[in-house]
């Protein structure tokens, strides 16, 4: 692994506490109107905490979210709901998922288009189907046929391009403009910021559920994963505002092949850097070479350490979570979901990283939070990694 202490960190991004928390609670209220909404579990890994010599390990498991095995549907349902409410000139705070569905009688069928490595596309496809609209999803080259079929089974059209993820995003934006479709993407660009911001807001239902479950227990460390950075930034915004704690340590983990935030942190001028090439990694959900500029502006100011990790780190996280100690729960984590946890276990177990371990104060006083963003989204790959030992350290 490679890591860097963030020299750009200033923690000036604290915003308005009451507004971020208030909006996040409204987001959760909207999600609660979706049929079969259930808060996902927050697990406490007591045996592993003792084994590793830390205070507490908490893990929020998004693998059961709406039976889609990933958190992304939260952003898609919220952003599409906000878009439709705006189209019919209604106050979104008064809307429910059913009222958004009924709006089709007023506006007719819409077509939503998006690029995805898998989970975001499933979220958009599911939301469109539930609301009675059309979805067209494009995946970058190398996409698993299982991920494509998952999307098609939700009623969407799904196609694999011969481009990488960032190029596929640009292609979808162009098609949306040409056909008057609605482009639903979680990364912003010049002139396209409203829907990405709504998607980021939608993710914060996770954060509200976490603090509800934690009660008086406060995390001292949060390990997060980053693709375009929207998820990580949305979590950071909420937790810093909610706890108002400048001592909260935030660690961001990315794959070597698509480590645009790590590269940006290494750059002295603090400007976002783009990683090019095929961006091939088993962490498909993190295979993004171009940071969301909105997310980078948040993460640049707030993250303590950026970590760039090989695929073996994600695989290690998957195996450890899938083979728990004693009475700890078994957690099925996909490659992107397990990456931060894998990085943590490597820091703890490998004395090569003793200085980083000490700088992070990963000791008996540490209460560490992880979010498993995806479950077993590719069963063939999951079996190869956890059963056959593929990508072993």
Secondary structure, 3 states (H helix, E strand, C coil): CEEEECCCCCCCCCCCHHHHHHHHHHHHHHHCCCCCCCCCCEEECHHHHHHHCCCEEEEEEHHHHHHCCECCHHHHHHHHHHHHHHHCCCCHHHCCHHHHHHCHHHHCCCEEEEEECCHHHHHHHHHHHHHCCEEEEEECCCCCHHHHHHHHHCCCEEEECCCCHHHHHHHHHHHHHHHCCEECCCCCECCECHHHHHHHHHHCHHHHHHHHHHCCCCCCEEEEECCCCHHHHHHHHHHHHHHCCCCCEEEEEEEHHHCHHHHHHHCCCCCCCECCCCCCCCCHHHCCCECCHHHHHHHHHHCCEEEEECHHHHHHHHHHHHCCCCCCCCCCCCHHHHHHHHHHHHHHHCHHHHHHHHHHCCCCCCEEEEEECECCCCHHHHHHHHCCCCCCC
